[in-house]
């Protein structure tokens, strides 16, 4: 993986990624397109999720196919951008009604530090889809992370954004993309707070200092917090493994974001396989362990 300015580059051509933004918000959306379809599982946690067709996607226990995932700002209004992705896919298929676009979406509340109602609409979703490219992902305050904020449960929230990371184990590729808009703070691997909390002197401290200061620092922001995550592998996995690994990986993110999955968060993780390679040397449990570390890396470069 190579960092290039405010983006990462990687080798996973079966994912195409596009972003589009309304600067007057500012707000935006991020679209992940799988030109050859993919299979997926979805794990929804916390008390305040806002999603598009995820319930329908998990309705049955069998294999579920996807053409695209849309992450968007604008809270529930921004889910309109997902309709733009379905329209763009329909156009791509020359408006054939014998094929239905399979798109899921999720949104964050990104109105905390702006005084307008601008949201990603159908047109912006189309623009994001049309801009999609392979092997590059914009990070920081871009796309759906344009006005994302972390640490909204504490005194000193800070801007975050969207982060990404990539790893290869033999033939297996693992890519992770996340928009961190959490009530909690971002933690490093040594337990220090890296984003979203400072003490009374403006210093960042280990998590224990944050807990000691909790009574003075806590401020609950209802329905304003969401972390959206997409993890993609090219390794063939049965649907039952996709479902269980989505839970394993999502649970692991509590190491990177604290607190996580609160009643005021609406966290969503999509775990997707493009079904391109078999790798008998990498069992699902270890795949989940590697993917959990890749997701942590993605959280750490979201700002």
Phi, psi and omega in degrees: 000135181236132176276131179231096182060240180257041176209163171245147173245150185200175184246088179207072189293347180277004170245132172244133186233132178224151176230157172209150186220152165253106183296332181290348175292290351282146178202169181190183178219158180230128184241134176245117184249133177248095186301332181253024183065168177205160172258152190210158168226155185229133177239120182247126182230171178080175187263356187222053179280155175219109190225169181236115177062016179289325178298317178296323181296324182263010186295324183245157185276350183282188182291135181243129183262152178223144168256329184199156174235136179238121171258137186213152169275189175088008180055213186298332179295324183292346177297344175302329180300329180295326176295327175296326177292317179297323178295318179295322177293320178298318177297320179299327180267020177057036174060030176285126179270005174278357181225131180250128178299136180249097187233137172239158181209164176206155188227156174246155172274112184237036182257007188298317186245033174215153188246034178226169182253021180297135181218157176293119183254189183301318181298319181293323176299319177297316181298319179297316179298316183293336181273359189297138178226162177268148166069021174213139181222118178290136180242168181083212186280070180220159177056224180296341179269012187303320178236030178289147183225145178236149180082029182287352175272003183233180186291325190239075176292159181219155175295144174237240179151210178248141181232158180214159178203163187210145178210147174240134174235100188063232178278348184279130175252142175227123176238141179229138180224133184216144171248113187260109182227060197259154168294326184278180179258159177270130181249142171277175182290346177265006178088356177281146174286128181255336183202135172104356177204135172225153177280184185297343179261003180085011181267148174271140188229166172299163184301327182297322177296321178297319179293321178297331184263009191299318183298327180276338190256339190289137172213115187278129177244104185286139171057032180236015190226131180202137170242123181252133185222139173235126175243129184234134172233154174266358182282135178294128180221135173296156183302323181297324177289321177302316182295315183288323178291329176298323178288317180300312183292318180298318178299322182297338183291347176294344174286332186262335182232125185222125353285164182226153180057035179286172179295341180259008175250149176235073190276137183225132175234129174254126176246122193232140172241132174272358170057051184253331184224150169261139178217089184291345181275351180239101182284163184300324180296314180290327174301318178296323178296313178298316181298324179296323178289322178296320178297319178300317176302319180297318177299319184291339177248030179276000181222000000 
